[in-house]
Amino acid sequence: MKTNIYLNNEKFIAGITLRDENELEQGNMALHTCINPDEVLENRKKLAVLIGCGLDQFVCANQTHSANIHKVSLADKGSGAESKDTAIPNTDALYTYEPNLLLCSFTADCVPVTFYNELNGLIGVIHSGWQGTVKEISLKTFEHLKQVENCNPIDFHIHIGTALSQGKFEVDEDVYEKFKKLGYADDFMYYNDQTHKYHIDNQQTVKKQCELAGIPSDHITIDSTCTFLNPEGFSYRQDKKAGRHLSFIMRKQVIY
């Protein structure tokens, strides 16, 4: 199971699974887009063993490119882990204070965001495709955490995972206009005179939303690997039947 673990300390573990031609369904982790659900479950079980948790600790959402946020409780343990029918409905951002729950987000070109709060232990994942970005899901999530959970934005650390690069994310004027209306994405777009298409950097736009929420830029890391160009990437734009990466984060149970 090819996995990029980018955080693993005494408090947290976080990472993303990668495409691997030697794995079942090339390492696909998504039940909502697969050939054989049993093979996806085998992949998830492999990941669970790798990071030292059980499949019943996974918490998955039915992602709909919304700006909806869900606070995960112990009652949500196992949601969507073995069946898409039990996933948390209509949600693209999850967060929790609870230890030993693996929060999951599925992407193939969309921007995956994982985050943790060093002070209070809060963790979360965000799925931000371009539709989620123009709905400002990342900005709204961190504003929610400031207002409802009384979090200080300077305590957050954020990782923006592998996604479709600006060079490969070409759109027509209608999508460009939606980003233009945000008022802060101009620096992350350019027009190609030859193809008459606009190119948008979704990762940088998401980073800007995090900064607008008050998160220091040096607390934000970006994996600029392109899902379209990288053989370890799942790309919906390249292959409509593509599998999905699983971005994950878990707060460890600290025993004193």
N, C-alpha and C positions, 0 to 999 in steps of 0.2 A: 504493500500500500504506500504509494508515493505521497508524502505529506511534507509541507513546509511548516515546521513548528517555529514560530517567531517570538513566542513568549513561553517560558517555562521556568518558574521560580517557586519559592515556597508558598506563594499565595495564589498564583494563577497559571493556567496553561491555555494557549491559544494558537491557532494555526489554520491551515487550509489544505484540503486534499487536492491532488493533482491528477490529471488524465494519465493513464498508463495502459498501453496496449496489451500488456501482459496480465492485466486484472480482468475480472468479470465485468462485462459492459464497459471496458476501458476505465474502470474505476468510478463509474457513475454512482452518485450518492442520492439521487432524487427518485422518489416513488411516483411523482406526478408526471415524469417523462422518462419511461424506461421500457424495455422489451420484456424483461423478466423481473418482477418484484422480488422474488427469492434471491436473485443474484445481487440486487441492490442491498438487501438485508445482510447478505454475507459480507459485502463491502463495509457496511456500517459496523458489523461485529468485529471485523478486522481493525477498524479504527478504534473501537472501544478498547480492545486488547492493547493496542499500541499506546494509548494515552492513559490506560489504567482506570477505566470506568465500565459501567454496564450499559447495554443498549437501552435499558429501562430508564436511564438517566438523561437520555436525549430529550430535548424539547424543540419541536419544529412547528412552523406556522404554515398556513395556506397563504402563500404570498400572492398579492393581487396588484402590485404596483401602486399601493395606497400610501397614505401618510399616517396610517393607523399604528398606534403604539400599545403594547400590552405588557403590564407588569406581571412577571411570572412568579407564581407561588408554588409551594410544594404540591398543591393539588394538580398542577400542570405537569408534574413529572411523568415522562413517557409519552406526552402528547405528540402524535405523528411519528413516533419512533418506529413502529412496526406496520402502520397503516396510514395512508394519507387522509383517511376519513376521520381520524382522531386528532388531526393537527389543529392548532389554534386557528380559528377562522379569520380570514380577511385582515391579515396583519403583516406588516413588513418591518417592524422594529420590536425587539424583545429586550427586556432588562430584568435583572433580579439582584437581590442581596443574598439569596440562598446559596449555600455551598453545595457542591456535588451535583449540580444540574448543568448539563452541557447545552448551552444555547446555540442554535443552528441557523444558518442562512445559506440558501442555495443560489448559485449564480452561474451564468455562462455568457459573459460580456458585461453584465451589469456590475455595478460597484458594490463590493462587500465591505462593510465597516464593522470592525470589532473594537470594543473599548472597555476600559476599566477605570475605576476611581481608586487611586492609591490610598486615600484617607479612610473611606467608609466601606470599601470592598465591593461596591456596586459594579456589575458587569453588564455588557449588552452587545447585541448584533443589530445591524441595519442592512436591509437590501434596498439599494438605490439604483435602479435602472434610470434611464433618462426621464421616464414619467415620474418616478419618485423624486428625482432631483428637482424637476420644475415644480413639484408640490412641496419642495423644501423639507423632505422628511428628516434629514439629518439636523438641520437647524431647529425644526419643531421638536425633535426628540430631546435635544440638549436644553432647549428652553423649558420643556416639560420637566426635565430632571432638576433644573434650577428652581423652578417655581413650586413644583409639587413635592419633590424630594429634598429641597433645600441644599442641593449640591453646589459647590463652588467650582466653576468651570476650569480653574487652574489645576484642580486635582485630577482631571481626566487625562488619560493617555489613549491615543487613537491610532489604529492601523487601518489604512485603506488598501485593500487587497487587489490582486491582479484583475484586470478588466480590459475592455476593448480600448485600444489606444486612439489618440486623436487622429492619427493618420488613417485608421481604418473605420472610424466612426464618422461616416459621411451622411448628411441629412439634407432634406429639402427645406425650403424657406419656412414652412409651417412650424417645424420643430425649432429652427433657428429663432423664430420670433418668440417662442415660448421661453427660451433661454435669455433672449434679449430683454424680455420684460422683467426678468429677475433684477436687473439693474447693476449686477456685479460680475457678470460672466463674459463681458466683452473681451477681456484679455485672454480668454480660453477658447476663442473661436476664430476661424479664418475662412475665407472664401477661395475656392479653387476655380479660377477663370476657365480652365480647360474642361472641367467636368460640370461646371455650374452647380456645384454642391458646396455645402458648408461643412466644416469639420469642427467638432466640439470635443474638448477635453473634459469628460465627465468627472474624472478623478479630481482634477484641480478645482472644478466647481464645487464638488462635495467638500474638499478641504476648505474652501472659502466659506462655506456654510458653517463649518465647525469653528472657524476663526471668528465669524460674525457672532457666534454664540459665546465667545469669550475664551475659547480654548487656545492656549499659546501655540504658535506655529511649530515651535521646537518640541511640542508634545505629540506631533502628528507625523507618522511615517507613511510612505507610499511605496507599494510594489509596482513599479512602472512596466512590468512584464505584460506584453499584449496577449490576451487570450486567443486572438485570431492568428498571430504569427508564431506563437510558442507551441511546439508539439505537445507540451504538457498542459495546454489550455483547452477547455471546452468553449467553443464559440458558436452561439446560435446564429450569428450572422453568416458564418462560414458553412454551418451545417444545421439545418432546421431541426434535425433529429438528435442534436448534441445532448450529451449527458450534462450533469451539473457538478460543479465544485461544491464542497461543503466547507464553509467558514465556521469556526467554532471557538467558543471560549467557555471556560469553567473556573469558578472560584473553588479552590481547594479547601477542604476542611482542615483548619489549622488546630492542632492539638497541643495544648500547653502543659 
